[in-house]
Amino acid sequence: MPAMSDLPTAVLGLYAGGVAPLGGGRPSAIVKRALSGEVALSALGLAGDAQADRRLPGGPDKALHQFPSEHYPRLAQAFPAIGELLAPGSIGENMSSLGMTEATVCLGDVYSFGAARIQLTQPRSPCGKIDRRYDTDGLARYMQQHGCCGWYYRVLEGDRVRAGASLTLLEREHEALSLADFHATLREARPPLARLERLAGMEVLGAEWLKKLRNRLAW
């Protein structure tokens, strides 16, 4: 578990977008625009942000998606043909940051975001729309394999937020699990049963992840 930090992290950018056809006409809201000034944040996310299907990529447990800007150079090195396209805000995130990665954040972490409070609920599960967004096969698979996917928050207390505001860690469980360790467990062919049991009991993950983990535990 990473040490709890009292140092705030600035949100470099906020992004929102509507639903539009993407690659073959399938609807998606992965293409977002940078927001300026203050914007309302509620239990369903940023005002003006849409999701093509709230049963899958959205809902209260996935109200905000944060993606570390540190990952973009890594992705550009692995996929040089689209390097110029891989810039903060382009992969469908709502928040861009510097100084927070899967190695430094934990499931269940509670942060202040300006006057709002948000809780980290789960990692993003990259899907085919990322490949369609950049017209590049294998990008989503690479992100999943290397655990550079970003993560989601639920909104515990909404308010008006803005780019440049600070994220400050308020609460972390004593034996919290980092997202890097979570990804490492998922990649193991046969992770220790006790670790799977622990994950399958982490209600913060939400129904979708709990179902996956409990099915794997039963198997």
N, C-alpha and C positions, 0 to 999 in steps of 0.2 A: 504494500500500500504506500503511495507517495505521501510525503509529509504534508500536513495541512499548511497552507501558505496564507499569510496575512497580507500579501502584496496583491493589490487589485490588478486586473488585466483590462486594458481598454478594448472596446469593441471598435474595430477598424471601419466596419461598414455594415449597414442594414440593407436588406434586399427583399422585394416583394414582387409578385407578378400574377397575371391572370392565366386562364386556361387557353391554350391554342394548340392547333395540330402540330405534331412533331413526328418527323420521319415516317411516312406512310399514312399520314392523316390521323394517327392515334392522338387523343387529347393528352396534354401534359401541362403542368405549370412550372416546369424546371427552368424555363427562361425567365429571369427576374431582372428588375432594374434597381439601381441604387436609390435609396431614399435619403432625402435631406430634411433637416429640421426634426421636430418632434412628431412621433406617430403613436397612436394608441395601441397598447398591447393588452389583449384579453385572453381568456382561457382557450380560445381557438386560434391565437396567434396574432400577427401584426395586421392592423387594418389595411385592407387592399391586397392582402395575400390570398391566393386561391389554391385549391388542390383539386385535381381532376377527379379523384375518387377518395373521399375521406375514409372509406372502409380500409384502404390499403396504406397510403403514405401519410395520412393525416389523423385528425382527431385530437382530443385533449392531451393524450400522452405523447403526441408528436407535434406540439404547437409551434415549436421553434427548432430549426436545425442550425447548428453551429459547425463550421468547417475550418480547421486550422489553415491559415495561409501558408504555413511551413510545408504543407503537403504538395502545393502546386509545383515547386521546382522538382520535387521527386517524381511527380507524374510526368512532367515535361521531359525529364531525362529518360524515362521509360518509354515515352511516346513522343519522340522529337518531331514527328510530322505535324502534330497539333500543338506544339509547345506555345505558340503565340496565342492560342485560344484559351489556354489554361491560366486564367487570371481570377483573383478573388471576385466572388459573386457569380461565376459562370457555371457552377456545378449544381445550382439549385438551392444553395444555402440561404438562410435568412440572416446569419451573422457570420462575419469574418473576424478572426482574431489572430494575435501573435503572442506566443508564450504559453498557450494551453494546447496540449496534445492528449492522445489516448493514454499516454504514460503518466500524465499528471492529474487526470480527472478520474473520479470514481462514481460508480452507480449510486444514486441517491443523494449526491452532493446538492446542497441548497446554496444558491448564490443570490446576492442582491444585484439587480441590473438597474442602475439609477435608483428610483424609489420602488421598483417592482421586485418581486421575489420569484425565482424560477428554480425548478428541481430537475436534475439530470436523470432521465428515465431509461435510456437505452441507446445502443449504437444504431447508426443508419445501416440498413441492409441494401447495398447498391443493386440496382436492377438494370434491365436492358435499356431503359430510357436514357441512362447516362451514355451508353454507347451510341444511341441515336442522336443525342444532343451534339456530340462531337463527330458523328459519322465515323466511328472508330470501334472496331471489334476488340473485345478483351479488356477494355478499360475498367468496367465494373468488376470483372473477375479479378483483375490485378488489385484493385482497392480492397476487395474482400480478403484476398489471400495475404495481403500485407497489413491489414488492420488499419488502414488510413481512410476511414469512412466518415469521420465526424460523429456527431451524436445529437440526440433530441432532448428537449426539455418540456415539462408541463409547467404551466403558469399557476403559481400558488396565489399570487397577488398581483393583479394587473395595475398598470399606470401608463403614463406617457413616457416613451423612451426615445433615445436618439443615438446615432453613431457618435463615438467619442466618449460615451458614458462608460463607467467602469463596471466590471464584473468582480465582485468580492465574495470569496468563499465564506459562508456563514455557518454551515453545519456539515459535518462529515461523520459517519458512523465509525465506531472504534475499530472494527475489522472490515472496513469498506474494501470493495474490490475495484481495482483500476480497470478501465476499459481495455488496456493493453493485456492484462491478465485474463479478462473475459474472452477476448479474441483468441488468445493462446489456448485456452481451454477448448474452445469450439474447434480449433484445428487439430486437436489430439484425436487419434483414432479411438482410443479407449481412455478417456480421462478418469481419474479416481472417482469412485461412486460417491464418496462423501462430498466431493466438490460439486458434482452434478446435483446432488440433493440440495446443497446450499443454494445453487443458482435457481433451481426449480421452486424454491421457497421465497425468492426475492420478489415480493409483490410490486415493488417499484417498477419492475420491468414491463408491467402491463400484460393483458390477456394474450396477445399474439405471441410474444416471446415465451411466456410461461407455458403455453400449449406446446411449442416446439421442444422446450427443454424437458417437459414432463413426458412427452412422447419418447424422447431419446432415453430418458431415465428408465422408462418402462421397457424399452427395447434391450 
